[in-house]
Amino acid sequence: MNYNRLLDSHPSIPLNIIGVEKADLGELETALRYFTEAIEIDPEDPRAYFNRATLKVKLGDIQGARNDFINANKLSK
């Protein structure tokens, strides 16, 4: 697999990975920043929206999570 090509087409992947790791460590606010940065870099990546939505549920931001889930669903079609 050509990882450079993958990263060129999906530059948000490393940020998503770090965000998931931070969330697993309980560093939720830090994870939120990584997912938000991933969306800023690649606003067409449904994984970043899904990851941020899941985290927002944990943080109690239900409306924000709903919006991110909607965006993730639209982009994954």
N, C-alpha and C positions, 0 to 999 in steps of 0.2 A: 504494500500500500504506500502511496506517495503522501506522506504526512504533511509536507509543505503545501501541496495542492489542497489538501483537506483544510489546513489552517487558513489558506488564502481565501477559500470559499466560506469558511465558518470561523472568523477570527475570535468569536466569543467562547469557543470551546475551553481554552485554558481558564478563563474567568469563571465559567460554569463549574469546572472541576474544583477550583479553589473554593468557590462558594459552597459547594456540597461538603467539602472537607471541613470548612469553618462551621457550617451548620451542625455537622456530626460531632464537632468538638464543643458545641453549645455556644459558640460565638455568633449568635444570631444577627446582631446588628452589623457585624463585619461581613457576614455572609450576604446580608441584604445589600450592602454596598457593592459587593462583587457581582451579584446578579443584576443590579441596576446598571453597573458599568458594562456588563455583557450586552444588555439591551441597547445601551447608547451606542456601542460599537457595531452591533448587528441587530437592528430592530426587526429583522425578518426571521429571527431564530426562535421558534416556538418553545424550545427547551428552556431558554432563559426566562421566558414569561411563566412557564409552568413551575420552574424551580422557585422563582420569586413568589408566585401565588401560594405555593405550599408553605413557604416560610411565613408569608403574611398571615396565613391561617393560624400558625403557631403563635404569632405575635398579637393576634386578636384584631387585625385589620381586615375584617370580613369584606368590606366594600372594595378595598384595594385588591384583595385576593380575587374577588369576583371579576373585576376588570381584567386582571392578568390572565385568569382562566379563559375568559372570552377571547382575548388576544391570542393566546396559545392555540385555542381551538380554531380560530380563523386561519392562522398561519400554517397549521398542520394539515390543512385540506389541499 
